[in-house]
Amino acid sequence: MTILIDQPELGVEAGVNKLDNADNELVLDGGFVVPQTNSFGHTFRDYHVESERQQGVENFYRTNHINQTYDFVKRMRTEYGKLNKMEMGIWECCELLNDVIDESDPDLDEPQIEHLLQTAEAIRKDYPNEDWMHLTGLIHDLGKVLLHPGFGELPQWAVVGDTFPVGCAFDKSIVHHKYFEENPDYHNSDYNTKYGVYSEGCGLNNVMMSWGHDDYMYLVAKGNNTALPPAALFIIRYHSFYALHKSGAYRHLMNEEDTENLKWLQIFNKYDLYSKSKVRIDVEKVKPYYLSLIEKYFPEKLRW
């Protein structure tokens, strides 16, 4: 799929124009206004600012980096790829996330349903004709139901946080990289080189990513024969892959299709990251619209 659309370079700072106003906000392409600070009054994705929550985030990444091994991911993909945990519709799953808070996120402590709707509505405003992307905004984090008892109640480190390839060297751009030194794969010569078990231009679809909600929701969407375009599946699977879409790491593993889909992911990422706020969404008001999109792109009931 070829996408003809003007895009910024890698990094959220690229393509940003400052506004001359008292609020000193930023504007990105599409008209989206980016706030300077997150819900806690800090800059976005600041993993070093001193706070009680930030210490919890760092502890989370230590556990995550130690345990996300190639063998672990293989086991998780095999187990959860069976899609035999539950049967329910997309909106039912959205409601299951009402009590979920992502411990890896330094920018927000609101229930996940709020973030899903904030993301979707921000995209809808700037890209009214791309209804598939509105729905992608709504569902991109639904894989966090892995935290729910009905899905095995996996620990947070196996569900949320930035994702990265396993089976090859851990790039230094990955947040809290130092903790990978305690990961067995870090010292395994089969997995600790630039290419590891992969090859130049093999395509990200052939690369195993650290296990979590991104990969799980990708498996759910694909396994239930969604009508969403390939770019949507790419966004769902790699929206937490910040080493790629923020730092440009692992491009040597990408193929041409990945390069095209990355353009859409870089658009999406701005809304996923910067729409996090205390602004509430009127769920009942927007629900009919999203139910119509769910009906268009998904079966009534999905296997999870």
Buried (B, 14 or more C-beta within 10 A) or exposed (E): EEEEEEBBEBEBEEBBEEEEEEEEEBBBBBEBEBBEEBBBEBEBBBEEEEEEBBEEBBBBBBBBBBBBBBEBBBEBBEEBBEBEBBEBBBBBBBEBBEEBBBBBBBBBEBBBBBBBBBBBBBBBEBBEEBBBBBBBBBBBBBBBBBBBEEBBEBBBBBBBBBBBBBBBBBBEBBBBBEBBEEBEBBEBEEBBEEEBBBEEEBBBEEBBBBBBBBBBBBBBBBBBEBEBBEBBBBBBBBBBBBBBBBBEBBEEBBBEBBEBBBBBBBBBBBBBBBBBBEEEBEEEEBEEBBEEBBEEBBBEEBBB
